[in-house]
Amino acid sequence: MWTFLVHHYRLKPGAQQGQRAPAFAYRRSQLVRPQKWGKGPFSGALICGEGVGPVLFLDWAEGGEVYDCRDYGCGCGWLYEYEPGDPMGRPWPTPLIQIAANSEDQTANVYSALQPMIELGPLAELIPDTGDTRINLPGGGRIDPVTSRARTRLGQRVTFVVQDETGLWTVASGMVQVAETQRRGLAGMGGRSIETTNAWDPSEDSVAQRTAEARVKDIYRDHKLADPRLQYTLKSDRRKIHRAVYGDSAGRGGWVDLDAIEGEAAELIEKDIAQAERFFGNRITAGVGTWLERPIWDLRAAPRDVGNKPRVVLGFDGSDVDDWTGFRAETLDGYQFTPTYGPDNRPTIWNPAEWDGQVPRLEVEAAMDELMTRYEVLRVYADPPYWETEIDTWADRYGEQRVVRWYSNRVVQMHAACERLLTDVTKKDSTFRHDGCEVTGAHVANARKAARTSGRYVLRKASVAQKIDLAVVSVLAHEAAGDAIKAGLAQVKKRSYVYSGG
């Protein structure tokens, strides 16, 4: 909890006097922990601070300045004298705080912990009005529990929001709109928010998942995980997982009894192992049909410099207006990465939504030309649908032996290629490594097995909104690398010289 607090309230070294949200390193934060870890009471403590504490940046101290609670209506007499260079704080003049969840019962997880904190603690005199539906704060501020039904409250210009159990916030429940509406309100006031949640089902495209996969850098994400190689179905491994994810809450002086957690988890495993892993193991698990677990894929991340004009193969999968288009490269010693191109070194990944709704084919063409120049490309495995003309052009330009039309809709071949990459990622002592590309990691996590005849499978999306294109590209790149090695292309041919006597 202290670690989360330190990061959530971390200031930028260049914070300016009077700045609100822009003074902090993180605009918002996400905390992912298992059930009974203490997310509700922890959120209540944060709300107390945001309600009456010096949580806004005032300025950098020159030394000798004093924070005195009495200046803000508190009679406890607490004083703090700042040292030179200390960040000085001040409370919100009129805090408006919301506790948001998908149901009133869910908001009670935080609200029922917050009420006795105030009523039975040192804030009782400062915050005397604690009702069952709202808490009035000094200076006209307020703390409100809200759900998707509280339309009039959701549009308010809030200063702090706790969004609870965002792993359950989906488009269908109306909670994605709630999250976006609250963030707009926070932006107007320079306020910030936190999400607290159990691990989520990656097939549901929840707010929690969107936050975890967002590419922006100003979100602090705290998701405690155990070694992904531990198997949740094994009791001995399960104990190690629980010990890791519950941490100090189950240590000496903690409030979590791991024996009780084990009993609940063991019973739930009989009916729904995926749910047990999410609730108690803190793992992002979809259950039946998962192709490759994201934590296992992430274990192979080891970014490195590939050097000048390395020998590589490329995988390519293209779309037009919905799915994504991309290249992945792989060296013949088993390092896979997303190349960059152009003057801005953009990754070779194109989301149509970022390009006026359609993949920018001229950009893809420019990237292909640059990759073929920058690297010694031995083979390109390209999936033709929607890109037949371009791939024909590439084959004519760079050679039919280098640019290979590789159809991912061939069940036998695609199954074998998926199994090759899966095996090389998960096997013990594997030498396969990758660059940790976040988009590729998300697409790998979204991929599910779609059953076909003779015990085979191909890859499908977990849901319509969850893309898998870069996972397919990774499969093609790895298959190209294996085939190139089999063809003897890993051996660098020695040059022969003929000397003539003088």
PLY file of the C-alpha trace (Angstrom):
ply
format ascii 1.0
element vertex 502
property float x
property float y
property float z
element edge 501
property int vertex1
property int vertex2
end_header
0.00 0.00 0.00
2.84 2.40 0.79
4.40 1.64 -2.58
1.17 2.47 -4.37
0.79 5.72 -2.41
4.34 6.81 -3.21
3.82 6.28 -6.93
0.32 7.75 -7.13
1.46 10.96 -5.43
4.85 11.14 -7.13
5.55 14.65 -8.38
7.29 15.68 -11.56
10.65 17.32 -10.80
9.55 20.32 -12.84
6.16 20.78 -11.13
5.11 24.42 -11.14
3.46 26.43 -8.39
-0.29 25.92 -8.25
-0.46 23.08 -10.78
-3.04 20.40 -10.05
-3.02 17.08 -11.94
-0.17 18.13 -14.28
2.15 18.45 -11.26
2.06 14.67 -10.76
3.89 11.98 -12.68
0.66 10.00 -13.09
-2.76 11.27 -14.13
-4.45 8.20 -12.68
-3.53 4.84 -11.15
-4.70 1.24 -11.22
-4.40 -1.25 -8.35
-5.01 -4.95 -9.11
-5.16 -7.24 -6.10
-7.01 -10.44 -5.08
-10.16 -10.59 -3.00
-9.88 -9.64 0.68
-6.50 -7.97 0.18
-7.95 -4.72 1.56
-8.72 -2.61 -1.51
-11.90 -1.14 0.03
-10.39 0.14 3.30
-7.30 1.36 1.45
-9.54 3.34 -0.92
-11.34 4.78 2.13
-8.03 6.02 3.55
-7.19 7.68 0.23
-10.59 9.39 0.21
-9.96 10.79 3.69
-6.73 12.30 2.48
-8.33 13.74 -0.66
-11.21 15.14 1.41
-9.26 17.14 4.00
-5.54 16.51 3.48
-2.79 18.48 1.68
-2.92 16.43 -1.53
-2.48 19.32 -3.98
0.96 20.63 -4.89
1.54 24.17 -3.65
5.22 24.88 -4.38
8.76 23.81 -3.55
9.88 24.89 -0.07
12.77 27.23 0.51
12.96 26.00 4.12
11.19 27.07 7.28
7.66 27.12 5.84
5.06 25.41 8.04
1.95 23.37 7.33
-0.51 23.97 10.17
-3.76 21.99 10.27
-5.46 24.84 12.11
-5.20 26.99 8.97
-7.68 24.60 7.36
-10.17 24.18 10.21
-8.61 21.16 11.91
-8.13 21.31 15.67
-5.64 18.46 16.09
-2.72 20.89 16.30
-0.47 19.01 13.86
2.41 21.05 12.43
5.05 20.23 9.84
8.09 22.38 9.09
9.38 21.98 5.55
13.02 21.45 4.69
14.55 23.23 1.66
13.40 21.53 -1.55
10.44 19.76 0.08
7.20 19.75 -1.92
4.58 21.74 -0.04
0.94 20.69 -0.09
-2.51 22.17 0.35
-6.03 20.71 0.54
-8.68 21.07 -2.13
-10.77 24.20 -1.35
-14.01 22.37 -2.26
-13.41 18.67 -2.81
-16.05 16.69 -4.70
-15.31 12.98 -4.45
-17.14 10.04 -5.99
-17.03 6.33 -5.18
-18.16 4.61 -8.37
-19.16 0.99 -8.91
-21.56 -0.99 -11.08
-24.08 -1.43 -8.24
-24.96 0.13 -4.89
-23.84 -3.03 -3.11
-20.45 -2.70 -4.78
-20.02 0.95 -3.71
-20.63 -0.24 -0.14
-17.29 -2.09 -0.25
-15.59 1.28 0.02
-18.30 3.41 1.63
-18.92 1.02 4.54
-15.21 1.09 5.36
-15.00 4.87 5.00
-17.85 5.77 7.38
-16.36 4.25 10.57
-12.91 5.57 9.61
-14.35 9.06 9.91
-16.88 8.53 12.71
-14.58 6.58 15.02
-11.31 8.25 14.14
-9.50 11.60 14.43
-11.57 13.14 11.60
-14.88 12.91 13.51
-14.89 16.57 14.55
-13.68 17.85 11.17
-16.23 15.76 9.22
-19.29 15.51 11.51
-21.91 14.88 8.82
-21.64 11.28 7.54
-24.91 10.08 6.09
-25.77 6.77 4.47
-26.01 8.30 0.99
-23.43 11.11 1.15
-20.76 12.63 3.40
-20.49 16.41 3.69
-16.99 17.85 3.84
-15.74 21.21 5.16
-16.01 24.10 2.71
-19.06 22.71 0.92
-17.36 19.57 -0.40
-19.00 16.17 -0.57
-18.37 12.43 -0.95
-20.98 10.58 -3.04
-21.38 6.90 -3.94
-22.55 6.64 -7.56
-23.53 4.00 -10.12
-24.43 4.17 -13.80
-27.97 5.15 -12.81
-26.83 8.43 -11.21
-26.72 10.32 -14.50
-26.92 13.81 -13.02
-24.00 13.18 -10.66
-21.76 11.59 -13.28
-21.34 14.80 -15.22
-20.07 16.77 -12.22
-16.62 18.38 -12.13
-15.10 16.02 -9.59
-11.73 16.34 -7.83
-11.12 12.67 -6.97
-12.77 9.41 -8.01
-12.42 5.83 -6.79
-13.58 3.44 -9.52
-14.11 0.11 -7.78
-13.94 -3.32 -9.43
-13.39 -1.99 -12.93
-12.80 -5.56 -14.11
-16.62 -5.75 -14.11
-17.09 -2.44 -15.95
-18.07 -3.26 -19.53
-19.83 -1.60 -22.44
-22.91 -3.78 -21.87
-23.22 -2.66 -18.24
-22.91 1.00 -19.20
-19.83 1.40 -17.00
-17.36 2.19 -19.79
-19.36 5.36 -20.37
-19.31 6.04 -16.63
-15.52 5.79 -16.53
-15.09 8.11 -19.52
-17.60 10.63 -18.17
-15.88 10.78 -14.78
-12.47 11.26 -16.38
-13.78 14.20 -18.37
-15.07 15.72 -15.13
-11.70 15.18 -13.48
-9.90 16.78 -16.41
-11.99 19.91 -16.01
-10.94 20.28 -12.37
-7.37 18.99 -12.60
-8.40 16.05 -10.44
-7.18 12.46 -10.51
-8.56 8.96 -9.98
-7.69 5.43 -8.98
-9.08 2.11 -10.15
-9.19 -0.88 -7.83
-10.06 -4.31 -9.15
-9.59 -8.04 -9.06
-7.99 -9.57 -12.14
-10.38 -9.50 -15.09
-11.65 -11.84 -17.77
-9.76 -10.77 -20.93
-12.68 -11.76 -23.15
-14.92 -9.00 -21.73
-12.99 -5.87 -22.78
-13.50 -4.23 -19.38
-12.38 -0.80 -18.21
-9.67 -2.51 -16.16
-8.32 -4.25 -19.25
-8.43 -1.07 -21.31
-6.47 0.74 -18.60
-3.90 -2.03 -18.34
-3.37 -2.12 -22.11
-3.44 1.65 -22.73
-0.27 2.86 -24.45
-0.12 6.22 -22.65
2.65 6.63 -20.07
0.85 8.72 -17.42
-1.05 5.82 -15.82
0.54 4.02 -12.86
-0.29 0.32 -12.94
0.31 -1.88 -9.89
-0.54 -5.52 -10.60
1.18 -8.01 -8.30
1.80 -11.37 -9.96
3.40 -14.65 -8.93
5.73 -16.68 -11.14
3.54 -17.56 -14.16
5.16 -21.01 -14.34
3.43 -22.00 -11.10
0.33 -24.10 -11.78
-2.82 -23.05 -9.99
-4.24 -26.56 -10.07
-1.38 -27.84 -7.85
-1.95 -27.15 -4.16
1.73 -26.57 -3.42
2.05 -24.09 -6.29
-1.25 -22.46 -5.37
0.10 -21.73 -1.87
3.13 -20.01 -3.37
0.90 -17.96 -5.67
-1.32 -16.83 -2.80
1.69 -15.95 -0.65
3.12 -13.81 -3.45
-0.03 -11.88 -4.41
-1.37 -11.28 -0.89
2.04 -10.12 0.34
2.08 -8.29 3.68
-1.68 -8.60 4.07
-1.10 -12.29 4.83
2.18 -11.82 6.70
2.84 -11.36 10.41
0.22 -8.95 11.69
-1.79 -9.23 8.47
-5.54 -9.78 8.21
-5.67 -12.48 5.51
-5.66 -16.17 6.50
-4.12 -18.10 3.61
-5.69 -21.34 4.88
-9.15 -19.78 4.50
-8.23 -18.47 1.04
-7.04 -21.96 0.07
-10.35 -23.47 1.16
-12.38 -21.05 -0.96
-10.07 -21.41 -3.95
-10.05 -25.22 -3.84
-13.85 -25.33 -3.83
-14.17 -22.82 -6.66
-11.63 -24.71 -8.78
-14.02 -27.66 -8.97
-16.49 -25.57 -10.98
-14.52 -22.64 -12.45
-10.73 -22.64 -12.29
-10.45 -19.45 -14.33
-12.57 -17.56 -11.82
-10.55 -18.95 -8.92
-7.30 -17.80 -10.54
-8.70 -14.31 -11.11
-10.24 -13.85 -7.65
-7.51 -15.38 -5.52
-4.46 -15.81 -7.78
-4.67 -12.28 -9.27
-4.17 -13.75 -12.74
-5.69 -12.52 -16.00
-7.33 -15.74 -17.13
-10.04 -16.40 -19.66
-10.16 -20.13 -19.10
-11.17 -22.50 -21.88
-9.50 -21.83 -25.21
-6.60 -19.64 -24.12
-3.74 -20.08 -26.57
-0.76 -18.56 -24.77
-0.92 -16.92 -21.33
0.34 -13.32 -21.35
2.63 -13.76 -18.31
4.34 -16.72 -20.01
4.87 -14.64 -23.15
6.18 -11.74 -21.05
8.79 -14.00 -19.44
10.58 -14.16 -22.80
10.91 -10.36 -23.11
14.57 -9.35 -23.37
14.94 -6.26 -25.59
18.27 -5.97 -27.37
20.01 -4.09 -30.17
20.02 -6.19 -33.35
23.00 -4.35 -34.79
23.72 -3.13 -38.29
21.90 -4.87 -41.18
21.13 -8.13 -39.37
19.81 -11.20 -41.19
16.09 -11.51 -40.42
12.79 -12.87 -41.66
9.52 -10.94 -41.62
5.93 -11.86 -40.88
3.10 -9.73 -42.29
-0.67 -9.72 -41.83
-2.82 -7.00 -43.38
-6.35 -5.68 -43.08
-8.28 -2.74 -44.45
-10.78 -0.97 -42.17
-11.21 -3.03 -38.99
-8.38 -5.33 -37.93
-4.79 -4.17 -37.56
-1.89 -4.49 -39.99
1.70 -5.12 -39.01
5.18 -6.52 -39.53
7.25 -8.51 -37.03
10.88 -9.46 -37.65
12.86 -12.37 -36.24
16.58 -13.09 -36.29
17.69 -16.63 -36.97
18.95 -17.00 -33.40
15.38 -16.57 -32.14
14.92 -12.87 -31.28
11.61 -11.41 -32.45
10.83 -7.69 -32.58
8.60 -5.02 -34.10
10.73 -2.93 -36.48
10.32 0.81 -36.89
10.27 2.97 -40.01
10.19 6.52 -41.26
11.62 9.77 -39.90
9.77 9.36 -36.59
10.73 5.69 -36.09
7.10 4.61 -35.88
6.48 0.93 -35.08
5.32 -1.11 -38.07
1.83 -1.50 -36.62
-1.20 0.26 -38.08
-4.54 0.57 -36.30
-7.15 1.82 -38.82
-8.82 3.89 -36.09
-5.65 6.00 -35.89
-5.60 6.57 -39.67
-9.08 7.94 -40.45
-10.63 4.49 -40.38
-8.47 2.77 -43.02
-5.01 1.25 -43.02
-2.59 3.69 -44.75
-1.29 1.53 -47.57
1.32 4.04 -48.69
2.77 4.02 -45.18
2.90 0.20 -45.25
4.56 0.32 -48.66
7.17 2.79 -47.40
7.82 0.62 -44.35
8.28 -2.50 -46.48
10.78 -0.71 -48.71
12.74 0.53 -45.69
12.81 -2.89 -44.00
14.09 -4.58 -47.14
16.87 -1.98 -47.30
17.80 -1.78 -43.62
17.89 -5.54 -42.98
19.15 -8.52 -44.88
15.70 -10.02 -45.27
15.89 -13.72 -46.08
12.15 -14.41 -46.24
8.82 -12.65 -45.84
5.75 -14.72 -44.93
2.79 -12.54 -45.89
-0.90 -13.40 -45.44
-2.53 -12.30 -48.76
-6.23 -11.47 -48.00
-6.92 -7.75 -48.66
-3.29 -7.34 -49.80
-3.03 -9.58 -52.88
-1.95 -6.78 -55.22
0.66 -5.38 -52.86
2.10 -8.81 -52.07
2.27 -9.66 -55.78
4.19 -6.42 -56.30
6.57 -7.23 -53.45
7.19 -10.72 -54.84
7.95 -9.27 -58.25
10.21 -6.57 -56.81
12.13 -8.59 -54.21
11.82 -12.10 -55.63
9.37 -14.99 -55.33
11.82 -16.91 -53.15
11.96 -14.10 -50.58
8.32 -12.97 -50.49
6.12 -16.00 -49.83
2.31 -15.94 -49.88
1.47 -17.69 -46.61
-2.28 -18.18 -46.12
-3.20 -18.31 -42.42
-6.61 -19.87 -43.26
-4.96 -23.22 -44.07
-5.88 -25.23 -40.96
-3.12 -27.85 -41.06
-0.32 -25.36 -41.67
-1.65 -22.71 -39.26
-2.15 -25.23 -36.48
1.43 -26.46 -36.88
2.81 -22.91 -36.94
0.88 -21.92 -33.81
2.11 -25.03 -32.03
5.70 -24.28 -33.06
5.65 -20.79 -31.51
3.70 -21.98 -28.45
6.26 -24.74 -27.83
9.27 -22.49 -28.34
7.89 -19.88 -25.93
6.90 -22.31 -23.17
9.51 -25.06 -23.28
12.18 -25.20 -20.61
15.52 -23.57 -21.50
14.03 -21.95 -24.60
16.30 -19.48 -26.36
13.38 -17.60 -27.94
13.25 -13.95 -26.86
11.29 -10.88 -27.94
11.28 -7.11 -27.58
8.36 -6.79 -25.14
6.15 -4.96 -27.70
3.03 -4.05 -25.73
0.66 -4.30 -28.70
1.93 -7.76 -29.59
1.65 -8.87 -25.97
-1.96 -7.71 -25.80
-2.81 -9.47 -29.08
-1.18 -12.69 -27.84
-3.29 -12.49 -24.68
-6.46 -11.99 -26.77
-5.90 -15.09 -28.91
-8.09 -18.12 -28.33
-8.07 -21.60 -29.87
-10.87 -22.21 -32.35
-11.33 -25.97 -32.69
-11.06 -27.66 -36.07
-11.21 -31.30 -37.19
-8.56 -33.91 -36.31
-7.73 -32.19 -33.02
-6.36 -29.08 -34.69
-7.11 -25.42 -34.05
-6.63 -21.95 -35.51
-6.60 -18.63 -33.65
-9.69 -16.52 -33.00
-10.44 -13.35 -31.06
-11.65 -13.51 -27.46
-14.25 -10.91 -28.48
-14.96 -8.72 -31.49
-13.14 -5.75 -29.97
-10.01 -7.68 -29.00
-7.51 -7.85 -31.84
-5.07 -10.72 -32.44
-3.37 -9.56 -35.64
0.10 -9.09 -34.17
-0.13 -12.55 -32.60
-0.74 -13.94 -36.10
2.18 -11.88 -37.41
4.40 -13.34 -34.69
3.35 -16.85 -35.70
4.21 -16.13 -39.34
7.58 -14.57 -38.48
8.53 -17.53 -36.30
7.44 -20.01 -38.95
9.51 -18.14 -41.54
12.53 -18.28 -39.24
12.16 -22.02 -38.74
11.77 -22.67 -42.45
14.75 -20.45 -43.26
16.94 -22.40 -40.85
15.68 -25.69 -42.30
16.61 -24.44 -45.78
20.17 -23.78 -44.63
19.91 -20.00 -44.73
21.33 -19.65 -41.22
24.74 -20.54 -42.57
26.64 -17.51 -43.82
28.24 -18.43 -47.09
31.96 -17.82 -47.30
33.23 -15.86 -50.22
35.56 -17.57 -52.63
38.46 -15.71 -54.11
40.43 -16.63 -57.24
43.97 -15.34 -57.51
45.86 -15.22 -60.76
49.59 -15.40 -60.78
51.57 -12.49 -62.11
0 1
1 2
2 3
3 4
4 5
5 6
6 7
7 8
8 9
9 10
10 11
11 12
12 13
13 14
14 15
15 16
16 17
17 18
18 19
19 20
20 21
21 22
22 23
23 24
24 25
25 26
26 27
27 28
28 29
29 30
30 31
31 32
32 33
33 34
34 35
35 36
36 37
37 38
38 39
39 40
40 41
41 42
42 43
43 44
44 45
45 46
46 47
47 48
48 49
49 50
50 51
51 52
52 53
53 54
54 55
55 56
56 57
57 58
58 59
59 60
60 61
61 62
62 63
63 64
64 65
65 66
66 67
67 68
68 69
69 70
70 71
71 72
72 73
73 74
74 75
75 76
76 77
77 78
78 79
79 80
80 81
81 82
82 83
83 84
84 85
85 86
86 87
87 88
88 89
89 90
90 91
91 92
92 93
93 94
94 95
95 96
96 97
97 98
98 99
99 100
100 101
101 102
102 103
103 104
104 105
105 106
106 107
107 108
108 109
109 110
110 111
111 112
112 113
113 114
114 115
115 116
116 117
117 118
118 119
119 120
120 121
121 122
122 123
123 124
124 125
125 126
126 127
127 128
128 129
129 130
130 131
131 132
132 133
133 134
134 135
135 136
136 137
137 138
138 139
139 140
140 141
141 142
142 143
143 144
144 145
145 146
146 147
147 148
148 149
149 150
150 151
151 152
152 153
153 154
154 155
155 156
156 157
157 158
158 159
159 160
160 161
161 162
162 163
163 164
164 165
165 166
166 167
167 168
168 169
169 170
170 171
171 172
172 173
173 174
174 175
175 176
176 177
177 178
178 179
179 180
180 181
181 182
182 183
183 184
184 185
185 186
186 187
187 188
188 189
189 190
190 191
191 192
192 193
193 194
194 195
195 196
196 197
197 198
198 199
199 200
200 201
201 202
202 203
203 204
204 205
205 206
206 207
207 208
208 209
209 210
210 211
211 212
212 213
213 214
214 215
215 216
216 217
217 218
218 219
219 220
220 221
221 222
222 223
223 224
224 225
225 226
226 227
227 228
228 229
229 230
230 231
231 232
232 233
233 234
234 235
235 236
236 237
237 238
238 239
239 240
240 241
241 242
242 243
243 244
244 245
245 246
246 247
247 248
248 249
249 250
250 251
251 252
252 253
253 254
254 255
255 256
256 257
257 258
258 259
259 260
260 261
261 262
262 263
263 264
264 265
265 266
266 267
267 268
268 269
269 270
270 271
271 272
272 273
273 274
274 275
275 276
276 277
277 278
278 279
279 280
280 281
281 282
282 283
283 284
284 285
285 286
286 287
287 288
288 289
289 290
290 291
291 292
292 293
293 294
294 295
295 296
296 297
297 298
298 299
299 300
300 301
301 302
302 303
303 304
304 305
305 306
306 307
307 308
308 309
309 310
310 311
311 312
312 313
313 314
314 315
315 316
316 317
317 318
318 319
319 320
320 321
321 322
322 323
323 324
324 325
325 326
326 327
327 328
328 329
329 330
330 331
331 332
332 333
333 334
334 335
335 336
336 337
337 338
338 339
339 340
340 341
341 342
342 343
343 344
344 345
345 346
346 347
347 348
348 349
349 350
350 351
351 352
352 353
353 354
354 355
355 356
356 357
357 358
358 359
359 360
360 361
361 362
362 363
363 364
364 365
365 366
366 367
367 368
368 369
369 370
370 371
371 372
372 373
373 374
374 375
375 376
376 377
377 378
378 379
379 380
380 381
381 382
382 383
383 384
384 385
385 386
386 387
387 388
388 389
389 390
390 391
391 392
392 393
393 394
394 395
395 396
396 397
397 398
398 399
399 400
400 401
401 402
402 403
403 404
404 405
405 406
406 407
407 408
408 409
409 410
410 411
411 412
412 413
413 414
414 415
415 416
416 417
417 418
418 419
419 420
420 421
421 422
422 423
423 424
424 425
425 426
426 427
427 428
428 429
429 430
430 431
431 432
432 433
433 434
434 435
435 436
436 437
437 438
438 439
439 440
440 441
441 442
442 443
443 444
444 445
445 446
446 447
447 448
448 449
449 450
450 451
451 452
452 453
453 454
454 455
455 456
456 457
457 458
458 459
459 460
460 461
461 462
462 463
463 464
464 465
465 466
466 467
467 468
468 469
469 470
470 471
471 472
472 473
473 474
474 475
475 476
476 477
477 478
478 479
479 480
480 481
481 482
482 483
483 484
484 485
485 486
486 487
487 488
488 489
489 490
490 491
491 492
492 493
493 494
494 495
495 496
496 497
497 498
498 499
499 500
500 501
